[in-house]
């Protein structure tokens, strides 16, 4: 059941992205092609899946979630394009393909990231949804994208490169860099389902634990997996002397932290019962993923 739902939602996300992204045959064709290279045909689609899972758990129709799910993925895609730039992580492989600045050029990659981000907000503003819901969606996504979210987390990551961070600092950095957009995805879906304050708080606890679990697992895979398995360069954290959960806790300690986060997710979702089955399945995927 879960695999079928996830495949259907991933296909809906791909179709919506195809519809929202500009025609590569129109000028500026190079920029349009770069945007599509960054967004289509790959990735785990974890964030749009969370939008669908949270929304449908609370009774929202799948079709009503399409644009919101795609908008979250557009912001994620923009962040990856910019993270991979030479001025940031300087990576040349993403989702098994050359990164945008390698496939095109650095200036085009910067513009593609900018354009993907603004397209996300344009799509939300024009979505077929009540005005207040669209405002709430825009606010949630903007908060997750700026200095209190991904941009702030990336700045902290840059500042920490080459030195050992305390565990508390590492967790705060990843709560912004990785966790903020995951929390926004869950919130956006929940808002579409008309969630009350108590449910939003419960789902936020789940999403916070999932975001951290996603990063802990990422750090473990960076040590254990190959570049071919990951679809991106393995061993980058160690090469750049970055603090990671295995580096601070050891591999056994990192795995124990992952197990603890899985329990936190289950506890947060428990009051929702069977309605939260697909959210729970996504949490399990985050903990057990192999790439």
C-alpha positions in Angstrom: 0.0 0.0 0.0 2.7 2.5 1.0 4.9 1.8 -2.0 1.9 2.2 -4.4 0.9 5.5 -2.8 4.5 6.8 -2.9 4.9 5.9 -6.6 1.6 7.6 -7.4 2.6 10.8 -5.5 6.0 10.8 -7.1 4.4 10.6 -10.5 2.0 13.4 -9.7 4.9 15.5 -8.5 6.8 14.9 -11.8 3.7 15.7 -13.9 3.1 19.0 -11.9 6.8 20.0 -12.2 6.6 19.3 -16.0 3.6 21.6 -16.1 5.1 24.4 -14.0 8.6 24.5 -15.4 9.3 26.7 -18.5 9.5 25.2 -22.0 13.1 24.4 -22.9 12.4 25.4 -26.5 11.7 29.0 -25.5 14.4 31.7 -24.7 16.3 31.8 -22.5 16.6 28.1 -23.5 19.8 27.4 -21.6 18.3 28.7 -18.3 15.1 26.7 -18.9 17.1 23.5 -19.6 19.1 24.0 -16.5 16.0 24.4 -14.4 14.6 21.2 -15.8 17.9 19.4 -15.3 17.9 20.3 -11.6 14.2 19.3 -11.0 13.1 16.4 -13.2 13.6 12.7 -13.4 15.4 12.0 -10.1 15.6 12.2 -6.4 13.7 10.6 -3.6 10.9 13.2 -3.6 10.7 12.9 0.1 9.4 16.4 0.7 6.5 16.3 -1.8 5.7 12.8 -0.4 5.4 14.3 3.0 3.0 17.0 1.7 0.8 14.3 0.3 1.0 12.0 3.3 0.2 14.8 5.8 -2.6 16.2 3.7 -4.3 13.0 2.9 -4.0 11.8 6.5 -6.3 14.7 7.4 -8.7 14.3 4.5 -7.3 16.5 1.8 -7.7 15.5 -1.8 -4.5 14.5 -3.6 -5.2 16.9 -6.5 -5.5 19.8 -4.0 -2.0 19.1 -2.9 -0.3 18.8 -6.3 1.0 22.4 -6.6 2.0 22.7 -3.0 4.0 19.4 -3.2 5.7 20.6 -6.4 6.5 24.0 -4.9 8.3 22.4 -2.0 10.3 20.3 -4.4 11.2 23.3 -6.4 12.7 25.0 -3.4 14.6 21.8 -2.5 15.9 21.6 -6.1 17.1 25.2 -5.9 18.9 24.6 -2.6 20.7 21.6 -4.1 21.8 23.6 -7.2 23.3 26.3 -4.9 24.7 23.9 -2.4 26.7 22.2 -5.2 28.3 25.4 -6.4 32.1 25.8 -6.1 31.6 28.6 -3.6 29.6 26.1 -1.4 30.2 22.4 -1.3 31.9 22.3 -4.8 30.3 19.0 -5.9 30.2 17.6 -9.4 27.6 14.8 -9.0 24.0 14.9 -7.9 21.3 12.2 -8.4 23.8 10.3 -10.5 24.2 13.2 -13.0 26.6 16.1 -13.4 25.6 19.0 -11.1 24.0 22.0 -12.8 27.2 24.2 -12.8 29.1 21.2 -14.4 26.4 20.4 -17.0 25.9 24.0 -17.9 28.1 26.7 -16.2 28.3 28.4 -12.9 26.4 31.6 -13.8 23.6 29.5 -15.3 23.4 27.4 -12.2 23.1 30.5 -10.0 20.3 31.8 -12.2 18.6 28.4 -12.3 18.5 28.2 -8.5 17.1 31.7 -8.3 14.4 31.0 -10.9 13.4 27.7 -9.3 12.9 29.4 -5.9 10.8 32.2 -7.3 8.8 29.8 -9.4 7.8 27.9 -6.3 6.3 31.0 -4.7 4.6 32.1 -7.9 3.0 28.6 -8.2 1.7 28.8 -4.6 0.3 32.2 -5.1 -1.6 31.1 -8.2 -2.8 27.7 -6.8 -6.4 26.8 -6.9 -6.9 27.1 -3.1 -8.5 29.5 -0.6 -6.6 32.7 -0.3 -5.8 32.2 3.4 -4.5 28.8 2.7 -2.2 30.1 0.0 -0.9 32.8 2.4 -0.2 30.2 5.0 1.6 28.0 2.5 3.7 30.9 1.3 4.6 31.8 4.9 5.5 28.3 5.8 7.8 27.8 2.8 9.4 31.3 3.1 10.2 30.7 6.8 11.8 27.4 5.9 13.9 28.9 3.1 15.4 32.0 4.7 17.7 32.8 7.6 15.6 30.9 10.0 15.8 27.8 7.7 17.9 26.6 4.9 20.0 29.8 4.2 20.8 30.2 7.9 21.7 26.5 8.2 24.0 26.7 5.1 25.7 29.8 6.7 26.3 27.8 9.9 27.6 24.9 7.8 30.1 27.2 6.1 31.2 28.7 9.3 31.8 25.2 10.9 33.8 23.8 8.0 37.2 22.7 9.2 36.5 22.7 12.9 34.7 20.4 15.4 31.3 21.5 16.4 29.6 20.4 19.7 26.7 18.1 19.2 24.1 20.8 20.1 25.5 23.1 17.5 25.5 20.3 14.9 21.8 19.5 15.6 20.9 23.2 15.4 22.6 23.6 12.1 20.8 20.6 10.6 17.5 21.6 12.1 17.8 24.7 9.9 19.6 23.4 6.8 17.7 20.1 6.4 15.0 19.9 8.9 13.2 23.3 8.2 12.0 22.3 4.7 10.9 18.9 5.9 8.9 20.5 8.7 7.4 22.9 6.2 6.4 20.1 3.9 4.5 18.4 6.6 2.9 21.6 7.8 1.9 22.6 4.3 0.1 19.3 3.8 -1.5 19.4 7.3 -2.8 23.0 6.6 -4.5 21.8 3.4 -6.2 19.1 5.6 -7.5 21.7 8.0 -5.3 20.6 10.9 -6.0 22.2 14.3 -3.3 23.6 16.5 -2.7 20.5 18.5 -2.4 18.3 15.4 0.0 20.8 13.8 2.2 20.7 16.9 2.2 16.9 17.0 3.1 16.7 13.3 5.8 19.3 13.8 7.4 17.1 16.4 7.3 14.1 14.0 8.8 16.2 11.2 11.6 17.6 13.4 12.6 14.1 14.4 12.3 12.9 10.8 14.5 15.8 9.6 17.2 15.0 12.1 17.0 11.2 11.3 17.3 12.0 7.6 20.6 13.9 8.3 22.0 11.3 10.7 21.3 8.6 8.1 22.9 10.8 5.5 26.1 11.1 7.6 26.2 7.3 8.1 25.8 6.7 4.4 28.5 9.2 3.6 30.9 6.9 5.4 29.5 3.5 4.4 28.1 3.9 0.8 29.8 4.5 -2.5 29.3 7.4 -4.8 27.4 5.1 -7.2 25.0 4.1 -4.5 24.4 7.6 -3.3 24.2 9.3 -6.7 26.5 12.0 -5.3 30.1 12.1 -4.1 30.7 9.9 -1.1 33.2 10.9 1.7 32.8 14.6 1.2 32.2 15.4 4.8 35.5 13.8 6.0 37.4 15.4 3.1 36.1 18.8 4.1 36.7 18.1 7.9 33.0 18.7 8.7 31.5 17.6 11.9 29.0 14.7 11.5 27.1 12.4 13.8 29.5 9.5 13.2 32.5 11.8 13.9 31.0 13.0 17.2 29.2 9.9 18.4 30.9 7.1 16.6 29.1 4.8 14.2 27.4 2.9 17.0 26.4 6.1 18.7 25.0 7.5 15.4 22.9 4.4 14.9 21.6 4.6 18.4 20.6 8.2 17.8 18.8 7.1 14.7 16.8 4.4 16.7 15.9 7.1 19.3 14.6 9.4 16.6 12.5 6.6 15.1 10.8 6.2 18.5 10.2 9.9 18.7 8.5 9.8 15.4 6.3 6.9 16.4 5.3 8.6 19.6 4.4 11.9 17.9 2.2 10.0 15.4 0.5 7.6 17.8 -2.6 9.7 18.6 -3.4 9.9 14.8 -3.7 6.1 14.6 -4.0 4.4 11.2 -4.5 7.8 9.5 -0.7 8.4 10.0 0.4 5.0 8.5 2.0 6.6 5.4 3.7 9.3 7.5 5.1 6.5 9.6 6.2 4.6 6.5 8.1 7.7 5.3 9.8 8.0 8.7 10.9 4.4 8.4 12.3 5.1 4.9 14.3 8.0 6.2 15.8 5.8 8.9 16.5 2.7 6.7 17.3 4.3 3.3 20.4 3.1 1.4 21.0 6.2 -0.8 
